[in-house]
Amino acid sequence: MASLKEMRSSNRILLLQTLRLVGEADRATLARMTGVSRVTVSGLLGEAIARGHVVESRARGAAPAGRRGRPAMLRLDPRAGVVVGVDLGHSHVGVVLADLEATVVGERRVVFDVDAAPDAALGVAVGLVDELVQSLGIDSGRLIGVGLGVPRPVVRGTGTSPSRPVPLAWAGASPGEELSRRLGLPVRVENDANVGALGELFRGAARGARDVVYLKLSTGVGAGLLLDGSLYTGCRGIAGDLGHVTVVQNGHICGCGNRGCLETVASAGALARALAPIHGDRLTLSRLLELVDRDDPVAERGMRDIGRHVGRALAPLCMALDVELVVLGGELGATSRRLLASVRTELRKTDVAREPVTVRRALLGDRAEALGAVVLALGQEEWLHQAGLIALNGAAEPAAGLQSSSERRAATG
């Protein structure tokens, strides 16, 4: 019985994801595209219509289901549910509410030392969700799932972290389980740079690309890898973790315990350290960004140096994976022309291909991670990967293991 229930949930989410992709289709077309039998399609869509998840429209001359004539068309009702995207950075908490088409309906972001108190950060996130729900007048029963980005590696399918490198305050923490308990909703958790990559793939600088490195430069340094259109995390969740690649021999001690990691020379803290002799030792991230925006010569030099280190760390990764695009995100990565030019220069020195890898600044800025968490909540990272197959071939194999938060909630009651 459990396996039948899982198969039914998998077929239901596949139908809804296909409707998200095509916009509108009749029952026979959906059966053909998904590989699900027509009888099952009719039953599942009947339930979705009854729940208000799907809307059935009948054009003039259309015949009722089961009769000959022009078939009724079906489309997803984006207002049927609301998902939550939560972005826990090293120094901020961001929350986004979005409908079933990932259209943002509300968002909040506050400064908070997440590394020092991750459990308290979850409380802040819950408070922001409650604030948005109340201010927007959203029925809490419409909340169907949560995507969560955290500033640490996440082992695939477990929500846990490998032993290293993880800040001490995160040791033994299960933020996905805890947030699920507090909100009473299913939660999918992933590294913050990985959800940033999903955000830029969905609505940002990486749209249409298949092989991408998304590099987040902010209070910390992280990278998300998209290979052949899918998020790649590795067996321990640390694939693309450039922040802890050694770039300076005998350099500063990093939070992971090693010396000379990229994070020690290419983060907001590294820039603040470089600017301290001129601008003082109390430089906040907002003050650093202000200096960069004003084209302060010392800040410009610091950003060029960061770009040089980043380019040298990226070069072997880009060559080994043969990626087509690098997206520079995070508060630092998406702001500086000097940084962008410096990264491009370093990559061109080592790129042996006729066409060098493209480097762009992120379009979503500091919203990429929260929007990517929405994609995660909707189960759309799988959908994005399948989109080309469905659009080009008009058919897709059922994804037996694909089940979104909305479907898990519907399946249980």
C-alpha positions, 0 to 999 in steps of 0.5 A: 500500500505504501508503494502504491501511495508513493507512486500515486504521489509521484504521478500527481507531482509529475502532472502538476510539474508538466502543467507548470511547463506547458501552461495548458493541456488536455488530459490526453496530451498530459497522459502522452507527455508524462507516460501516465495512463489516461485513467490515472491522469483523469483520476488525479486531475479530478482530485487536483480540480477538487482541491483547487490546484488545477482549473478546467476551462471549456472553450465554445464547442468543448465536450465534457470529459469522457465525451467526443468533441473538443477536449477541455483544457487544464491549467495550474492555478498558481493561487492554490498554494504558497511556498516559502523560500528561506535563505540563511546566509552567514550574516543575514536571514531572508524569507520569500513567499511565492505562488505555485509559479514561483512569482514572489508575493512578499519578502523580508530580509534582516541582518543576523549573525547566523553562524553564531546562533543558527538555532536562533536564526531559525526562530528569526525565519519563522518570525519573518514567515509569520509577519509576511503571512499576517501582513499579506492576509494569507491563509496559513492553510495555503502554505504547502512547503519550504525550501531552505538554504544554509551556509554549510555543505549538505549531504545529498538526501540527508539534510546533514553536513559532513564532518568538515568544514562546518562551523562549530555552532552548526555541529550536529544541527538538523536545520531542515527538521527543526524548521519543519517542526516549527512551521509544521510544513515539509522542508527541503534543505540545500547549501546556500550557494546551490540554491543561489545557482538554482535561482540564477538558472530559473530567473537570472543570469544562467537562464538557458545555460546547461553547465554553470559555476555559480560563485557566491562572494559575500561574508563567506565564499561558496559555489554551486555547480550546474552540470547538464542542467542539474544541480551537482553536489557530490557524494558529501555535499562539498562539490564546488566548495571553492571557499576552502581551496588553498590559494595562499601557502601559509596564509591566514587561518580559515574557519575550517582549520586550514591556512590560506583558503580562498575564503581568507582572501576573497570574502567581505572579511578579507576585504575589510582586513585589506581596507582597515589601514585606510578606512579603520577596522570597523568596516561592516559589509554595507560600508564595504559595498558603499566604498566599492560603489563609490569607486574608492581607489583602495576598495577598487584595488581590493576587489581586483585582488579578490578577482585575481584569487577567484580567477585562479581558483576557478580556472582548473575547475572550469577547465576540468568540467568544461563549463560554459558560464561563470556567474558571480553572485553574493553581495560582493560578487554581483556589485563590482566591475573591477572584480568581474574584469579581474576574474575574466583576465585570470580565466583567459590566461589558462583557457585553451579553448577557442571561446573562453568561458563566459563570466557574468554578474548575477542578475538577482543579486542578494535575492538569488538564494531566497528565490532558489529556495523557492525553486527547491520548495516547488521541486522545480530543480528536477523540473528544470532538468526535465524541461528540455526533454519535454519541450523537445520530444513531447514526452518524458518518463515518469520520475518515480522518486519525484515528490514535492512538498505540496504533494507530501502534504496532500498525501497525508491529509 
